[in-house]
Amino acid sequence: MSTDAMTSRERVLAAIRGQPVDRVPVHYWLNPHMGCRLIAEHLPARDAMATLVGRTLWRRFVRHGEQDGGEWPRALPNVMMGYCNGPYLPSLGADIAFASIGSMKRPGRLLGMIRRRNGRLLIRDPLGCVRGVGGIYLEVIEPPVRRIEDLRELVLPPLDDTTDVRALRTAWPDVGIAVEVSGVQQVLSDILWDPTSFSLALYDHPREVKAFQRRLADWSIAQARSAVAAGADIVFIGDDYGATDRTRISPSMWREFTLPELARIIAATHEMGAVAMLHSCGYQMPFLEDYAAVGLDALQCLQPKAGNDLAAAVDAVGDRLCFATGIDTQRGESMSPGELRADIVRNVRAGSAKGRFILGMTHMMQYTMPMENVREIFDTVQDIRTEACG
């Protein structure tokens, strides 16, 4: 069908559940610097203040040398993360928008956490992580867990402020709303701790690791419950399990430590009446049958650059698992606009073979994506919607 017979919310939920849709749903995901660039150079925000802030931050970032600039110009676009992946996305034509729990991505809240130490900008987040400006992101430089005793004693703060969820639902009543919660592996290995210590602890302190992962799952379920009650449709579980052409830990250890808690989050999400979408970077092929077995509704990402094969994944589990992918934001930076268009069309055909498909970005689109390719992405999506791609 070339006309929109469904709302975005209806379309997304139908595609995830394997029901007929009027057209393929679309999911965008923006690095905040790219979000500011789009506001400045492609499409202003509906909110005049957001337009002013986005344009100002982008121009300042460019004027100061982008990656070579000082900490403030590189860091400040991050205050737009919540807006660019929330209220701004439907303006671009996306069927899904993100809202945060606990207002962690609200600009005033983030700015209020910034401190200076020895001339460097630092942020201490609610989990106790000290973050510094690494490139364009706020990276953890001092994790709160240094030894197993720290893990036992770490307090997970309550995050139950649903202001952003309710505001997004009011502003965009017909859009599918996703709320990101933490998985139980990456936050422990990359944020609260370090990868080496985490890997060793799987052998040296398995009971303590499993106990903490259970606490993490309970924490995420509580956030999801608040978000769904406030109007969220999708519980977006963020947890990277793969690297390029390999998994981060062995599949057998993943099944022992991580999968049981992932399954609990998914089951709790279903009890709330919502659907569960997992974001997981890297190589995902070894996990697909497990995802389907525990009832995961959708997998977002499936990067070709990491060794994933969309057609093979759909053939294996596409009748039981929806894939949100197809716009290659990594390899797409080096493609010509025509090559990128052909790649997107090819992925839509492969992904839609069994009906459960959302056309989505394989990762956050970075500000380094050439603008002619950015415009080609939006034009191609529009042509797919109107069946003009052939």
Secondary structure, 3 states (H helix, E strand, C coil): CCCCCCCHHHHHHHHHCCCCCCCCCEECCECHHHHHHHHHHCCCCCCHHHHHHHHHHHHHHHHCCHHHCCHHHHHHHHHHHHHHCCCHHHHCCCCEEEECCCCCCCHHHHHHCEEEECCEEEEECCCCCEEEEECCEEEEEECCCCCHHHHHHCCCCCCCCCHHHHHHHHHCCCCEEEEEEECCCHHHHHHHCCHHHHHHHHHHCHHHHHHHHHHHHHHHHHHHHHHHHCCCCEEEEECCCEECCEECCCHHHHHHHCHHHHHHHHHHHHHCCCEEEEEECCCCHHHHHHHHHCCCCEEEECCHHHCCCHHHHHHHHCCCCEEEEEECCCHHHHCCHHHHHHHHHHHHHHHHHHCCEEEEECCCECCCCCHHHHHHHHHHHHHHHCCCCC
